[in-house]
Amino acid sequence: MLLHIPALFSRDEVLRIREALEQADWADGKITAGYQSAKAKHNLQLPEGHPLAKEIGVAMVERLWANPPFMSAALPHKVFPPLINCYREGGSFDFHIDNAIRQPRGSQERVRTDLSSTLFFSDPEDYDGGELVIQDTFGTRQVKFAAGDMVLYPGTSLHKVNPVTRGARYAAFFWTQSLVREDSQRTLLFEMDGAIQQLTAEVPEHPALIQLTGTYHNLLRRWAEV
């Protein structure tokens, strides 16, 4: 499942964030790449624990926890603290699959990367190239959303960032460990939750809603890992 979550940050917030990012001191993006990924990764990144990255990350997570589509689709258990990257002219990241387990710097807690996310801080017209290309059971998608928008997709997906040929592409990225490990099961629960919400709005007194809601929770109970 690939999910577009629009306007996690407002236009004014995005402009302030991007202004701060343009003035930041960047490091080589290979600092958080695995051995194989490092060969394909050509970008810049704010170091883990950078004050600006932490500030943006805290705001992101607070909004995600209050975002119904994210909560319904991801069923989050743990979130790896968001990281911030920058692709300038010539920057790219060839096809790769993210490491299955991530451990934040200075933390004992590990996060299984069931879901990957990218939140864009640059608008599509600000740069050429730089599309996020994702291959999975849903096919191949090229993603280049508006600044403030986020994409959520399975961590098992083969993906890349096309070379940037003009401008700069600023974004945040992070991983989520879900209560439900399998993407196919999360997709079924997401679709069922959407149907329940629609029926609740349209026919709130329909007796089948109780059965349908019960089935949703029984499936979640069967599949969830807590």
C-alpha positions in Angstrom: 0.0 0.0 0.0 1.2 3.5 -0.9 -0.5 6.4 0.8 -0.4 10.1 0.1 -0.8 12.3 3.3 -1.3 15.9 2.2 -0.4 19.1 4.2 1.2 17.7 7.3 2.8 21.1 7.5 1.3 24.4 6.3 2.7 26.6 3.6 4.1 29.1 6.1 5.6 26.3 8.3 7.3 24.8 5.2 8.8 28.1 4.2 10.3 28.6 7.7 11.7 25.1 7.8 13.2 25.4 4.3 14.8 28.8 5.2 16.4 27.1 8.3 17.6 24.1 6.2 19.2 26.4 3.6 21.4 27.8 6.3 22.2 24.5 8.0 25.6 22.7 8.0 25.2 19.4 6.2 27.1 16.2 6.3 27.6 13.4 3.8 24.4 11.3 3.6 26.4 8.0 3.8 26.7 8.5 7.6 23.4 6.6 8.1 23.6 4.2 5.2 24.3 0.5 5.4 27.3 -1.0 3.5 25.4 -1.7 0.3 23.3 1.5 0.4 26.4 3.6 0.9 27.6 2.7 -2.6 24.4 4.1 -4.1 23.8 7.1 -1.9 24.9 10.5 -3.0 23.2 13.2 -1.0 23.6 15.4 2.1 22.1 14.9 5.6 21.7 16.6 8.9 23.6 14.4 11.5 21.5 12.4 13.9 20.8 14.4 16.9 21.2 17.8 15.1 19.0 20.3 17.0 17.1 21.3 13.8 16.5 17.7 12.8 15.2 17.0 16.3 12.9 20.0 16.3 11.4 19.1 13.0 11.2 15.5 13.9 9.3 16.1 17.2 6.8 18.3 15.3 6.3 15.7 12.7 5.7 12.8 15.1 3.2 14.9 17.1 1.2 15.6 13.9 1.4 12.1 12.7 -0.1 10.8 16.0 -3.0 13.2 15.5 -3.4 12.3 11.8 -6.2 9.7 11.2 -5.0 8.4 7.8 -1.5 7.8 9.1 -2.8 6.1 12.3 -5.2 3.9 10.3 -2.7 2.9 7.7 0.4 2.5 9.7 -1.0 1.3 13.1 2.2 2.6 14.6 4.0 0.9 17.5 7.4 2.7 17.3 8.8 5.5 15.1 12.5 6.0 14.2 13.3 9.7 14.8 12.9 11.5 11.5 16.1 12.4 9.6 16.5 15.3 7.2 18.3 15.1 3.8 19.1 17.3 0.8 19.7 16.4 -2.8 21.5 19.2 -4.7 22.4 19.2 -8.4 23.9 15.7 -9.2 22.6 14.1 -6.0 20.8 10.8 -6.2 20.2 7.5 -4.4 20.1 4.4 -6.6 17.7 1.4 -6.1 18.0 -0.1 -2.6 15.9 -1.6 0.2 16.1 0.0 3.6 17.8 -1.9 6.5 15.2 -4.1 8.3 16.2 -2.9 11.7 17.3 0.6 12.7 18.7 1.8 16.1 18.7 5.5 16.8 22.0 6.9 17.8 22.4 6.8 21.6 19.3 4.7 22.1 19.0 1.0 23.2 15.6 0.7 21.4 15.5 -0.9 17.9 12.8 -0.2 15.3 11.7 -2.7 12.7 11.3 -0.8 9.4 7.8 -2.0 8.4 7.0 1.3 6.7 9.1 4.0 5.1 8.0 7.6 4.8 9.2 10.8 3.0 7.9 14.2 3.8 8.8 16.8 1.2 10.0 20.3 2.1 10.6 21.4 -1.6 7.9 22.0 -4.1 8.1 20.1 -7.5 8.8 23.3 -9.4 11.8 24.1 -7.1 13.9 21.3 -8.6 14.2 19.0 -11.7 14.5 15.3 -11.3 14.6 14.0 -7.7 11.5 11.8 -8.0 11.1 9.1 -5.4 10.6 5.9 -7.4 9.0 3.0 -5.6 8.6 -0.6 -6.8 6.3 -3.0 -5.0 3.2 -5.2 -5.4 1.3 -2.1 -6.5 3.7 -1.6 -9.4 6.1 1.3 -10.0 5.2 4.8 -8.8 7.1 8.0 -9.2 6.4 10.4 -6.3 7.1 14.1 -6.3 4.6 15.7 -3.9 4.0 19.3 -2.8 6.0 20.7 0.1 4.4 19.7 3.3 3.0 16.4 1.9 4.1 13.0 2.9 4.2 9.5 1.3 3.9 6.3 3.3 4.9 3.0 1.7 6.1 -0.5 2.7 9.7 -0.7 4.0 10.2 -3.9 1.9 9.9 -1.8 -1.3 12.8 -1.4 -3.7 13.1 2.3 -4.2 15.4 5.1 -5.4 15.7 8.9 -5.8 16.3 10.0 -9.3 19.2 12.4 -9.9 18.5 16.1 -9.2 19.5 18.1 -12.3 18.4 21.6 -11.0 17.7 23.2 -7.7 17.6 21.4 -4.3 15.3 18.8 -2.9 14.8 19.0 0.9 12.9 16.2 2.7 12.5 14.3 6.0 12.5 10.5 6.1 11.8 8.0 8.8 10.6 4.5 9.5 7.7 3.0 11.5 7.4 -0.3 13.2 3.7 -1.2 12.9 1.6 -3.3 15.3 0.8 -5.4 12.2 4.0 -6.6 10.4 2.5 -7.7 7.1 1.6 -5.0 4.5 -1.3 -7.1 3.1 -2.9 -7.4 6.5 -2.4 -3.6 7.2 -4.0 -2.9 3.8 -7.1 -5.0 4.6 -7.5 -3.3 8.0 -7.0 0.2 6.5 -9.7 -0.5 3.9 -12.1 -2.0 6.5 -11.5 1.0 8.8 -12.3 3.3 5.9 -15.5 1.4 5.2 -16.6 1.6 8.8 -16.0 5.3 9.0 -18.0 5.9 5.8 -20.9 3.8 7.0 -20.8 5.5 10.4 -21.2 8.8 8.7 -23.9 7.7 6.2 -26.0 5.1 8.2 -24.9 5.4 11.8 -27.7 3.2 13.1 -27.2 0.3 10.8 -26.9 -2.9 12.8 -24.2 -4.4 10.6 -21.8 -1.7 11.8 -21.5 -3.5 15.2 -20.5 -6.7 13.5 -18.2 -5.0 11.0 -16.4 -3.1 13.8 -16.1 -6.3 15.8 -14.6 -8.1 12.9 -12.0 -5.3 12.4 -10.9 -5.5 16.1 -10.9 -9.3 16.1 -8.6 -9.2 13.0 -6.4 -6.6 14.7 -6.3 -8.7 17.8 -5.2 -11.8 15.8 -2.5 -9.9 13.8 -1.1 -7.3 16.2 2.2 -7.7 17.9 2.5 -5.7 21.1 
